[in-house]
């Protein structure tokens, strides 16, 4: 089940919300459990057992960690981390490893390993990271383990963040699982709905439109790919992935808000960044925070030699890239960003300080766009072909007619992405999302939210409707 | 601020989210969607289909096409797409000055769907064989080349489709072949083009795919005269009066815009409508019409069936069977295209009517089916 579907918005969500609101506080978590289980089972019924199994396992391992003496704590931690990462490695990366080993074996003339492709449980990257966060936070003494397994299950299964994040660290939500009376009020519900509507619009109107164009351009044959079309494709994808991902995060944050949970922000106008370091403080912030808290710090953080620090940074980003998908292109994307992070610390930042804000923003945007080519391309040769076209200047290739609709959405995307580069607009944007307690403001939120939802639903449902004028036989 | 006011607002939100479910549950009337489409079947639930996730996907797809107020949502989206971005359905083309086309009409005008000349020749040879056989049974055959919007409104075809790069079309092939073989036919395509510049009323509308409702009084009048000239008999005439002008199109005159399903977009054209009446004088012929959707306009607006006898039939695409009786044309069922009506030789006239895009299957399969029935073979008449 996806948030941007009529089924979710018009059937699951209203039924869930009404059930949730009418249930007494002490039973609300059970409603969340039931709704979230149904949400997951709807999309992946077979894998619910993997999820339930890992929930039971981690809940009791966390208890053992909390109650065990120091030495055994570490072993339980190692066991839990190994099991969780093992499950992730198996389901998400086994196919990748076997394919690559088989490629090597084939090139050496050996027989390939027989292998049946493993299916990927939906959301495994996210719920594994949530489970690891829980275990590690308990181990570090940041938070005690939850007393009830059902509360822990709520943390893992909570449907707003279950399949596509944001990655919520246990410490950020632990108290809210057990008591969120202060956040569960009509103000949160109204703001949550508005936030959901904004996210839905970003995903359905902007991301899907630009995504279709990006798909078309990334699908061009080599002979049709030109300087202009390759740049157009790269930029279309750059905007698509932002509005898709941030839109989905907005929907998740909005849904959680309607339930009384306050999720941390996941995006903060990343394309106005002035270097890659800043970009990663604005893009998929929940992943950055998770990687910092549970991987980077575990590798030594900033308390190591400079060379080791740079190596750690690069490794963290390599793993981040790999986390996104089992393809070499994701690994290269992660390594590419890690490289620029290191280069900026080495000398690039000092160099950029001598330039203007606009130049720095252009530099960061350029680096990011190039990186997205790896992220989007079908495989490494495709990425290299695309990049080759992007750097083969041919101004005559711009002689084509850009679809007016695509142009409108590109301009809209550009405005929404870069307008926060102006401090006044960034403040205005912040004000919009801060709840104003006036009748006009609140009514405006809801009217705009409903209108955007209606229009988005129109786009969602129309994609399946393309009638003939008359049947022909 | 008043908590009660906020609670009311949020209640409105929840009711809004429930509105489609309420509409579906209580069957609150709503406008339908125009156009032909296959409904999605409700999936049957089983353990297997639940467990492998296929039922959930099918049910979601089913829900996607059946939830309440969906037509309104589609209309809102299409209205935005057309009026803001000038977007139309795939299969449709928005031409110059907002003329709407079905893609097939432009392709057939440009000759892109042309069948090989030998294939067209073979069809006409078979038709000539059929005509000779039918004459022995006192049944007359008449072919109608209906006009196509691609030909009639060629000046509105967008430049990016290169209307100047035209090849021989199926229409030209069949026109040539019918003339050569001497088979009786009416070329409304050529005739419409001939009167296009002098007509003071719309023969084709901006948003319609068929000849206009107004134009059909020319069509039925011409048709009856042709049929009477072929038989030498006289069985009546058409009169028209009470012409009205309107900015609101009647059904069929903006059928392409209708299937765009917007909130209501007007072309700004002035439509003309006229009352047509047939005055019977003598025994009416029993007619079998095999044709495409172009036949509907003369039926609905040109009183075509008033000039034929009870028992006449219309085989829509040689598939849907409509029988005329006591002033009503009712669907009696469907048939296979390969099936020939049992009483085919009992008609006074057999009329084949196709517009340009359907000329690649001229006769909608009737020629092949009847020829096979008569000869038992697919060989050319010259090889029999």
Interface residues (C-beta under 8 A of the other chain):
Chain A: X1 X5 X6 X7 X9 X10 X11 X13 X14 X17 X18 X42 X43 X44 X45 X46 X186 X187 X189 X190 X193 X401 X404 X405 X408 X437 X438 X439 X442 X443 X446 X449 X450 X453 X454 X455 X457 X458 X459 X460 X461 X462 X464 X465 X466 X467 X468 X469 X470 X471 X472 X473
Chain B: X1 X2 X3 X5 X6 X7 X9 X10 X12 X13 X14 X16 X17 X18 X20 X21 X33 X34 X35 X36 X37 X50 X51 X52 X53 X56 X59 X60 X61 X63 X64 X65 X67 X70 X73 X74 X75 X76 X77 X78 X80 X81 X84 X85 X86 X87 X89 X90 X91 X102 X160 X209 X255 X256 X259 X261 X292 X293 X317 X318 X319 X337 X358 X364
